[in-house]
Amino acid sequence: MEEGQKVTGIVAEFNPFHNGHKYLLSQAEGIKIIVMSGNWLQRGEPAIVDKWARTNMAIENGADLVIEMPVLASVQAADFFAKGAIDILKSLKINNLVFGTESDLDYQRVSDIYKTKSEEMEDFLQTLSEDLSYPEKTQLMWQKYTDLSFDGNTPNHILALAYIKALGGYEATLSPVRRLGQGFHSKELTGDFASATAIRNSIDQPERYFNFVPSSVADTLKDSPKVSWTNFFPLLKYKIISSDISNILQMNTELEVRIKRTIGKVNSIDELVEEVYTKRYTKARIKRLLVYILLDIKEGAGIISSNKIRVLGFTEAGQKHLKSIKKDVELVAKIGSIPWDEESQKADEIYMLADTNIQEQNFGRIPYRYKKAPVDK
C-alpha cells in the first residue's frame, strides 16, 4: 500500500445492487474494498441472487475488491454483524470507512464519546432488563451517552453506530453518505432511486425496476436464478418437525416451544414469523433463528469460524492492494480440498437447493476480474 493512499472500506449486501449503491461508491475515494454478505443476509433471508452475481454487479460499477463475509458473521444482529465485517476490513488495512445513513449526525463526535466511555457504556447494557430486545438495549445506551434518538426508520444509521463500536480504537476516517431517494423498506418505484426492497418485490417485472439499477445489473438480474424464503420453506418445515432444534444457535426453550407449536399450522415463513415474534423477540431475530435451523448452525458457533479472507472479485487496483498486504493476511482465491469456512460452504450448498440452475458456489470458482469499463446508462 502506497504511503498516503486512501483505502476505503464499505460493508454491503447489494441485495440487489441499485443506483443508490452506485452513488455510494461514487462518493468513496481511493481503493474501494467491499465486505459483502455471502448467500445469507443480516435480516435472516437468502440473497435474491447469488454472491457471484452480486460481486459482478459491484466490480462493474465502481468497487475495487469484494471480500465475502462468513455466514456466522453475516446472519447476526447489528453489533455482531458489524464486528465481523469491521474485523475483516481492519485486516485489509483500511483507513477510511464509508457508509450510507439517513441521519446528518456528527458520527465523529459519537465515535470520540465511545472511545472514551466504551467500558462504561458496555457495563450500562448489562444493567438493562432482560425483557428488552438487544436493539432496544443498544438504543437506550446511545440515548443515555450521546443524546441520540431513534424513530424506527433508520436501519443504516443503527448499523453506522454498530460500525463505530466495532472500530473501537482503530484509526479510520468516518465518511457518512446521506441516503438518497425512498426509505430503506419503501416499496415505491419512483424518482431516480428506489430501495432494494422495492426492486426485490418487482424482481419478475424487469421493466418496472430497470430505471433504478445500472444497465449491467439489469442484465445480470435477468440472467440469474432468483431465490427467496419460499424456495426453502418446505425444507425448513421438515427440519423443525423431524429434528431436535434445542441446540441451535441462540435458541431457548420459549422460542423452541413457540416454533414447534406453530410450524404445523402455517404455510409460509411470513406466517411463521408473525406467530412466533414478540416485543422481546423481534421479527429479524426470529428470521435469523430460522436461518440457523435451516443451515443447522449449532450453539457454540463463533461469529467467524475462519481467519482466512475469501476474495470474490477485484479490479487491477484491488489486486495490487492485495499483493501489498498478502504477507499479513491469509487470502483464499480458490477453494479446493481444504475448506475456507465449513459453515459458509455448507450454507452455500443449501442455498443451491433453491434452483438447479444455480452454479457451484465454491469449488473451482475463482475471483471475478474486472473486464471492461463500467457501463453507464
C-alpha positions as CSV (number, residue, x, y, z in Angstrom):
1,M,0.0,0.0,0.0
2,E,1.4,3.4,-1.0
3,E,2.0,5.9,1.7
4,G,-0.8,8.4,2.0
5,Q,-3.1,6.3,-0.2
6,K,-6.8,6.2,0.9
7,V,-8.1,2.7,1.4
8,T,-11.9,2.8,1.8
9,G,-13.9,0.1,3.4
10,I,-17.7,-0.4,2.8
11,V,-20.0,-3.1,4.3
12,A,-22.7,-4.2,2.0
13,E,-25.2,-6.8,0.9
14,F,-26.2,-5.5,-2.5
15,N,-29.4,-7.4,-2.5
16,P,-29.5,-6.4,-5.3
17,F,-27.1,-3.6,-6.3
18,H,-29.0,-0.4,-7.3
19,N,-28.5,3.2,-8.2
20,G,-28.2,4.2,-4.6
21,H,-25.3,1.8,-4.2
22,K,-23.6,3.2,-7.3
23,Y,-24.0,6.7,-5.8
24,L,-22.4,5.5,-2.5
25,L,-19.4,4.0,-4.4
26,S,-19.0,7.3,-6.4
27,Q,-18.7,9.2,-3.2
28,A,-15.9,6.9,-1.9
29,E,-12.3,7.7,-2.5
30,G,-9.2,5.6,-3.1
31,I,-9.2,1.8,-3.2
32,K,-12.8,0.7,-2.6
33,I,-13.0,-2.5,-0.6
34,I,-16.4,-4.2,-0.1
35,V,-17.0,-6.7,2.6
36,M,-20.2,-8.3,1.3
37,S,-22.5,-10.9,2.9
38,G,-22.5,-14.2,1.0
39,N,-25.7,-16.0,0.2
40,W,-27.4,-15.5,3.6
41,L,-28.2,-12.0,4.9
42,Q,-28.3,-10.0,8.1
43,R,-32.1,-9.8,8.5
44,G,-32.4,-13.6,8.1
45,E,-33.1,-14.3,4.5
46,P,-31.4,-15.7,1.4
47,A,-29.9,-13.3,-1.1
48,I,-32.1,-12.7,-4.2
49,V,-29.2,-13.7,-6.5
50,D,-26.1,-15.5,-5.5
51,K,-22.8,-13.9,-4.2
52,W,-21.1,-14.2,-7.6
53,A,-23.8,-12.3,-9.4
54,R,-23.7,-9.6,-6.8
55,T,-19.9,-9.5,-6.9
56,N,-20.2,-8.9,-10.7
57,M,-22.6,-6.0,-10.0
58,A,-20.2,-4.4,-7.6
59,I,-17.0,-4.7,-9.6
60,E,-18.7,-3.5,-12.8
61,N,-19.9,-0.4,-11.0
62,G,-17.1,1.0,-9.0
63,A,-15.8,-1.5,-6.4
64,D,-12.1,-2.5,-6.5
65,L,-12.3,-5.5,-4.2
66,V,-15.1,-7.7,-2.9
67,I,-14.5,-9.9,0.1
68,E,-17.0,-12.5,1.4
69,M,-18.3,-12.2,4.9
70,P,-18.6,-15.6,6.5
71,V,-22.2,-16.7,7.2
72,L,-21.7,-16.7,11.0
73,A,-21.0,-13.0,10.8
74,S,-23.5,-12.1,8.0
75,V,-26.5,-13.5,9.8
76,Q,-26.3,-11.7,13.0
77,A,-27.8,-8.7,14.9
78,A,-26.3,-5.3,14.0
79,D,-23.4,-5.2,16.6
80,F,-22.2,-8.7,15.8
81,F,-22.7,-8.2,12.0
82,A,-20.7,-5.0,12.2
83,K,-17.9,-6.7,14.3
84,G,-17.5,-9.5,11.8
85,A,-17.3,-7.0,8.8
86,I,-15.1,-4.4,10.5
87,D,-12.6,-7.1,11.7
88,I,-12.1,-8.1,8.1
89,L,-11.7,-4.5,7.0
90,K,-9.2,-3.9,9.7
91,S,-7.1,-6.9,8.5
92,L,-7.2,-5.3,5.0
93,K,-5.7,-2.1,6.4
94,I,-8.5,0.4,5.5
95,N,-8.0,3.9,6.7
96,N,-11.5,5.2,5.7
97,L,-15.0,3.9,6.3
98,V,-17.8,4.9,4.0
99,F,-21.4,4.1,4.9
100,G,-24.9,5.2,4.0
101,T,-27.1,6.8,6.6
102,E,-30.5,8.5,6.9
103,S,-29.0,10.9,9.5
104,D,-27.0,14.1,9.4
105,L,-25.3,13.1,12.7
106,D,-21.7,14.1,13.5
107,Y,-20.5,10.5,13.7
108,Q,-17.0,11.5,14.6
109,R,-18.3,13.1,17.8
110,V,-20.2,9.9,18.6
111,S,-17.1,7.9,17.9
112,D,-15.0,10.0,20.2
113,I,-17.5,9.6,23.0
114,Y,-17.5,5.8,22.6
115,K,-13.7,5.7,22.5
116,T,-13.5,7.4,25.9
117,K,-16.6,5.7,27.6
118,S,-16.8,2.3,25.9
119,E,-16.3,0.3,29.1
120,E,-18.9,2.4,31.0
121,M,-21.4,2.1,28.1
122,E,-21.0,-1.6,27.8
123,D,-21.4,-2.0,31.6
124,F,-24.6,0.0,31.3
125,L,-26.0,-2.5,28.8
126,Q,-25.7,-5.2,31.4
127,T,-27.9,-3.3,33.8
128,L,-30.9,-3.3,31.5
129,S,-33.9,-5.5,31.8
130,E,-33.8,-8.9,30.0
131,D,-37.4,-8.1,28.9
132,L,-35.9,-5.7,26.4
133,S,-34.6,-6.8,23.0
134,Y,-31.0,-6.3,22.2
135,P,-31.7,-3.5,19.8
136,E,-33.8,-1.7,22.4
137,K,-30.9,-2.0,24.9
138,T,-28.3,-0.6,22.5
139,Q,-30.6,2.3,21.6
140,L,-31.0,3.2,25.3
141,M,-27.2,3.1,25.6
142,W,-26.7,5.6,22.8
143,Q,-29.5,7.8,24.1
144,K,-28.0,8.0,27.5
145,Y,-24.4,8.8,26.5
146,T,-24.9,10.7,23.2
147,D,-28.4,12.1,23.4
148,L,-29.4,10.3,20.2
149,S,-33.0,9.5,19.4
150,F,-34.4,6.7,17.3
151,D,-37.7,6.6,15.3
152,G,-37.5,3.0,14.0
153,N,-36.9,4.1,10.4
154,T,-33.1,4.4,10.3
155,P,-31.6,0.9,9.9
156,N,-28.5,2.3,8.1
157,H,-28.0,4.8,11.0
158,I,-28.2,2.0,13.5
159,L,-25.6,0.0,11.5
160,A,-23.3,3.1,11.4
161,L,-23.4,3.2,15.2
162,A,-22.5,-0.5,15.3
163,Y,-19.6,0.1,13.0
164,I,-18.3,2.8,15.4
165,K,-18.5,0.3,18.3
166,A,-16.7,-2.4,16.2
167,L,-13.9,0.1,15.2
168,G,-13.1,0.8,18.8
169,G,-9.7,2.4,18.9
170,Y,-8.8,1.6,15.3
171,E,-7.9,4.8,13.5
172,A,-10.1,5.3,10.4
173,T,-11.8,8.4,9.0
174,L,-15.6,8.1,9.1
175,S,-17.2,9.2,5.8
176,P,-21.0,9.1,6.0
177,V,-23.0,9.4,2.8
178,R,-26.6,10.7,3.1
179,R,-29.0,8.1,1.7
180,L,-31.0,9.4,-1.3
181,G,-34.5,8.6,-2.5
182,Q,-37.1,6.4,-0.8
183,G,-36.8,4.9,2.7
184,F,-34.9,1.7,3.4
185,H,-38.1,-0.5,3.2
186,S,-40.1,1.7,0.8
187,K,-41.9,-0.3,-1.9
188,E,-42.3,2.7,-4.2
189,L,-40.5,2.7,-7.6
190,T,-40.4,6.4,-8.2
191,G,-37.8,9.1,-8.8
192,D,-34.2,8.2,-9.5
193,F,-33.5,6.0,-6.5
194,A,-35.5,3.0,-5.2
195,S,-34.9,0.7,-2.2
196,A,-33.6,-2.9,-2.6
197,T,-36.9,-3.9,-1.1
198,A,-38.9,-2.3,-3.9
199,I,-36.7,-3.9,-6.5
200,R,-37.0,-7.4,-5.0
201,N,-40.7,-7.0,-4.9
202,S,-40.7,-6.4,-8.6
203,I,-38.0,-8.9,-9.5
204,D,-40.2,-10.7,-12.0
205,Q,-41.0,-7.4,-13.8
206,P,-37.7,-6.0,-15.1
207,E,-39.5,-3.2,-16.9
208,R,-40.6,-1.8,-13.5
209,Y,-37.1,-1.7,-11.9
210,F,-34.9,-1.2,-15.0
211,N,-34.5,2.6,-14.4
212,F,-33.4,2.1,-10.8
213,V,-30.4,-0.2,-11.4
214,P,-27.3,0.2,-13.6
215,S,-27.9,-1.4,-17.0
216,S,-25.2,-4.0,-16.3
217,V,-27.1,-5.0,-13.1
218,A,-30.4,-5.3,-15.0
219,D,-28.7,-7.8,-17.4
220,T,-27.2,-9.8,-14.5
221,L,-30.6,-9.9,-12.7
222,K,-32.3,-11.0,-15.8
223,D,-30.0,-13.9,-16.4
224,S,-29.6,-15.1,-12.7
225,P,-31.8,-17.6,-10.8
226,K,-33.9,-15.8,-8.2
227,V,-34.1,-17.1,-4.7
228,S,-36.4,-16.3,-1.7
229,W,-37.5,-17.9,1.5
230,T,-40.3,-19.5,-0.5
231,N,-37.8,-21.9,-2.0
232,F,-36.8,-23.2,1.4
233,F,-40.0,-23.3,3.5
234,P,-40.7,-27.0,2.9
235,L,-37.1,-27.9,3.9
236,L,-37.4,-25.7,7.0
237,K,-40.7,-27.2,7.9
238,Y,-39.4,-30.7,7.6
239,K,-36.3,-29.8,9.7
240,I,-38.4,-28.3,12.5
241,I,-40.9,-31.2,12.6
242,S,-38.3,-34.0,12.4
243,S,-35.3,-32.7,14.4
244,D,-34.3,-31.6,17.8
245,I,-33.7,-27.9,17.5
246,S,-32.9,-27.2,21.1
247,N,-29.2,-26.9,20.5
248,I,-29.5,-24.5,17.6
249,L,-27.6,-21.2,17.9
250,Q,-29.4,-18.6,20.0
251,M,-32.3,-21.0,20.7
252,N,-34.0,-21.0,24.1
253,T,-36.9,-23.1,25.5
254,E,-39.5,-20.4,25.0
255,L,-38.7,-20.0,21.3
256,E,-38.3,-23.7,20.7
257,V,-41.8,-24.3,22.1
258,R,-43.3,-21.4,20.1
259,I,-41.8,-22.6,16.8
260,K,-42.6,-26.3,17.3
261,R,-46.2,-25.4,18.3
262,T,-46.7,-23.2,15.3
263,I,-44.9,-24.9,12.4
264,G,-47.8,-27.3,11.6
265,K,-50.3,-24.5,11.3
266,V,-48.6,-22.1,8.9
267,N,-47.8,-22.2,5.2
268,S,-45.1,-19.6,4.8
269,I,-42.1,-18.0,6.5
270,D,-44.0,-14.8,7.0
271,E,-46.9,-16.6,8.7
272,L,-44.4,-18.4,11.0
273,V,-42.6,-15.2,11.9
274,E,-45.9,-13.4,12.6
275,E,-46.9,-16.2,15.0
276,V,-43.6,-16.5,16.8
277,Y,-42.3,-13.0,17.3
278,T,-42.9,-10.9,20.4
279,K,-41.8,-7.5,21.6
280,R,-38.8,-9.1,23.1
281,Y,-38.0,-11.4,20.1
282,T,-38.1,-9.1,17.0
283,K,-39.0,-10.4,13.6
284,A,-35.4,-10.0,12.4
285,R,-34.2,-12.2,15.3
286,I,-36.8,-14.9,14.5
287,K,-35.8,-14.9,10.8
288,R,-32.2,-15.2,11.7
289,L,-33.0,-18.1,14.1
290,L,-34.9,-19.8,11.2
291,V,-31.8,-19.5,9.1
292,Y,-29.8,-21.1,11.8
293,I,-32.3,-24.0,11.9
294,L,-32.2,-24.5,8.2
295,L,-28.4,-24.3,8.0
296,D,-28.0,-26.5,11.1
297,I,-25.8,-23.9,12.9
298,K,-25.4,-25.1,16.5
299,E,-24.9,-23.3,19.8
300,G,-21.3,-22.5,20.4
301,A,-20.6,-21.4,16.8
302,G,-18.5,-18.2,16.8
303,I,-19.1,-15.0,14.9
304,I,-16.4,-16.1,12.3
305,S,-15.1,-19.7,12.1
306,S,-12.2,-18.9,9.8
307,N,-9.5,-16.2,9.7
308,K,-8.9,-16.7,6.0
309,I,-10.0,-13.9,3.7
310,R,-12.2,-15.1,0.9
311,V,-11.7,-13.0,-2.3
312,L,-14.7,-12.9,-4.6
313,G,-13.6,-10.2,-7.1
314,F,-11.2,-7.4,-7.9
315,T,-10.0,-4.8,-10.3
316,E,-6.4,-4.2,-11.2
317,A,-6.2,-1.7,-8.3
318,G,-7.8,-4.1,-5.9
319,Q,-5.4,-6.9,-6.9
320,K,-2.5,-4.5,-6.4
321,H,-3.7,-3.7,-2.8
322,L,-4.0,-7.4,-2.0
323,K,-0.4,-8.0,-3.2
324,S,0.8,-5.2,-0.9
325,I,-0.7,-6.8,2.2
326,K,-0.5,-10.6,1.4
327,K,2.3,-11.1,4.0
328,D,-0.1,-10.0,6.7
329,V,-3.3,-11.9,5.8
330,E,-4.2,-15.4,4.6
331,L,-6.1,-15.0,1.3
332,V,-8.3,-17.6,-0.3
333,A,-8.9,-17.1,-4.0
334,K,-9.9,-20.7,-4.9
335,I,-11.4,-23.4,-2.7
336,G,-10.2,-27.0,-3.3
337,S,-10.0,-30.0,-1.0
338,I,-9.1,-27.8,2.0
339,P,-12.2,-25.7,3.1
340,W,-12.2,-22.0,3.5
341,D,-15.1,-21.8,6.1
342,E,-17.1,-25.0,6.7
343,E,-20.3,-23.3,7.9
344,S,-20.3,-20.9,4.9
345,Q,-19.7,-23.7,2.4
346,K,-22.4,-25.8,3.9
347,A,-24.7,-22.7,3.8
348,D,-23.9,-22.3,0.1
349,E,-24.8,-26.0,-0.6
350,I,-28.2,-25.5,1.0
351,Y,-28.6,-22.2,-1.0
352,M,-28.0,-24.1,-4.2
353,L,-31.0,-26.3,-3.4
354,A,-33.3,-23.4,-4.3
355,D,-32.8,-23.8,-8.0
356,T,-31.0,-26.4,-10.1
357,N,-29.7,-23.5,-12.3
358,I,-27.6,-22.0,-9.5
359,Q,-24.0,-22.8,-10.3
360,E,-21.5,-24.3,-7.9
361,Q,-20.7,-21.6,-5.4
362,N,-17.2,-22.6,-4.2
363,F,-15.2,-25.5,-5.6
364,G,-13.3,-24.4,-8.6
365,R,-14.7,-20.8,-8.6
366,I,-12.1,-18.1,-9.0
367,P,-12.5,-14.4,-8.2
368,Y,-14.4,-12.2,-10.7
369,R,-12.0,-10.0,-12.6
370,Y,-12.8,-6.6,-14.0
371,K,-13.0,-6.9,-17.7
372,K,-14.3,-3.6,-19.1
373,A,-15.2,-0.1,-18.2
374,P,-18.4,0.3,-16.1
375,V,-21.5,0.7,-18.2
376,D,-23.4,3.9,-17.6
377,K,-27.0,4.3,-18.7
